[in-house]
Amino acid sequence: IASVLILPHPEREDPDVRRMRPSLETEDTAMRVVMEYEQSQGRQVYDVHEKNLGYDITSLDLNSGELRLIEVKGLAAETGTILLTPNERRVAEDRRDCYWLYIVTNCADNPILQEPIKDPARFPWHEVTKVAHYYLSVDAMTRPMQVREGEAPYGGNG
């Protein structure tokens, strides 16, 4: 039997950390802006962001046949840092011919669609390392007890 106490990150209110947190409102705004833009270009657009395909929008130009797999990133501010999930990165690598990154900035006030980026996998993305587990050898826990075998546990009288 185990217990786990989960505490909020101590620096969660730091502006750099807060900017990295997903915001449903920002994401919704960015999706709306990109969907409207693609439709205004005469493309047939499908919102697939809930299907975990590695992109958010499928856009098809019915005249030319051009397919765009669009990953949408929204920033509340005028600039910032964006993250790709491992799945998004994999699809970007696999579908370089038709994978696009659309970034919408200033989503909190007056959203601005930046110039769409074809083949974002060509940029030098930096891996974010996240701790999934910690490990400790059982020997590291039992040896100290073996050394103290003759002593009374926890300072008591043996």
PyMOL commands that set and color helices and strands:
alter all, ss='L'
color gray80, all
select helices_A, chain A and resi 15-20+24-40+49-51+86-94+120-122+138-147+153-155
alter helices_A, ss='H'
color red, helices_A
select strands_A, chain A and resi 43-47+57-61+67-74+99-105+112-113+117-118
alter strands_A, ss='S'
color yellow, strands_A
deselect
rebuild
show_as cartoon
